[in-house]
Amino acid sequence: MLQQTRVDTVIPYFNRFMEQFPTVKDLALADEEKVMKAWEGLGYYSRVRNLQAAVKEVYESYGGVVPDTKEQFSKLKGVGPYTSGAVLSIAYNKPYPAVDGNVMRVISRILSIWDDIAKPKTRNIFEFAVDQLISREKPSEFNQGLMELGALICTPTSPACLICPVNMHCSALEEGVQHELPVKKKKKKPTAKSMAAAVLFDDAGNLYIHKRPSTGLLANLWEFPNMETMKGRKTEKKSS
C-alpha cells in the first residue's frame, strides 16, 4: 500500500483491509471483486492483484507461512528487490538491503554517488553499497533508520544537514553539493489522450457498464463504454 502512496493516506485503508482480511487464508480465499473494493481509492490496482496472488501462493505452497529465504520470497508475485529486502530484514531480521528512493538519496549524498538514479542499473550500485554497510546484528533497525533519515532529515530539496546524525560522514555535505544529489534525469511527459464515454440507461434506469480486459491498463476494472477521440477534439452535451 505504501508504494507511491503517503503513510497518512494509507493508514485508514490498511486498518479497514486488515479488518476484512485478518489472515493469510482470508485474503487468499477472498473473492477478487471484494478485495478490489477494499482497495478502492488507493489506485495502482496491480499492487493488490499481485498481493492477493502472492498470498494465495503462500497459502497453497507454504502452509500459510511467509517464506523467510530470499530465493523463495523473491519468487512471489509482485515482489521486487526492495520489497524482498524490506520484508526479510524487518520481519525476519535478515541482513538484506532495502533500497528505495529515500535510501538512494541518503546514500548518494553520504558516499557522493553521481550515477543517475532514474536508470534501473544504478540500483545495483546502491544495493551493493547498502549491503556493505548494513548491520549484520540489527538489519531491521538499520534499514528502517535509513528510510526515516531520508524521509525526515535528508529530504529532496531542504536537507536538515545541521541536525543529521551522520553529517560527519557525509561526503556531499563536506563538498557542499548536497543539493545537487542525487542525480535524477527528468522523465518524459506522459502522452495525453482524449477519450469520450457514453452513459447509457435502459428503460428500468439501469446503467450499462463493462469490465476492462484482464491485462493492461486498469485491468479488470469496471467502466462506462468509451473510445479514444481525435486529439484535441471536444465533446459537448447535446440538449434534447
NORLIN-V760854 format. One line per field, one symbol per residue. psi: psi as a letter, one per 30 degrees, with the letter a starting at -180 (. if undefined). burial: + if it has 16 or more other C-alpha atoms within 10 Angstrom, else -. A space follows every 10 residues. Layout:
# NORLIN-V760854
psi: ???
burial: ???
This chain:
# NORLIN-V760854
psi: efjgklefee eeeeeeefee ifleeeeefk keeeeeeffk ffahffeeee eeeeeeeeee fgggkkkgke eeeffkkgka eeeeeeeeee eghkikkjja eeeeeeeeee fhkgkjffke ffeeeeeeee effkkfeiee eeeeeeeeee eeeilefiki efgkfgffgj eeeefggfff klkjkklkkk kkkkkkkkjk kaffgkkkll kllflakhkg lkllkllklk kfkkkkkkk.
burial: +--------- --++--+--- +--++-++-- ----++-++- -+-++++++- +++++++++- ---+-+++-- --++-++++- ++++++++++ --++++++++ -+++++++++ -++-+++--- --+--++-++ +--++---++ -+++-++-++ +-++++--+- +-----+--+ +++----+-- ++-------- ---------- ---------- -+-----+-+ ---+------ ----------
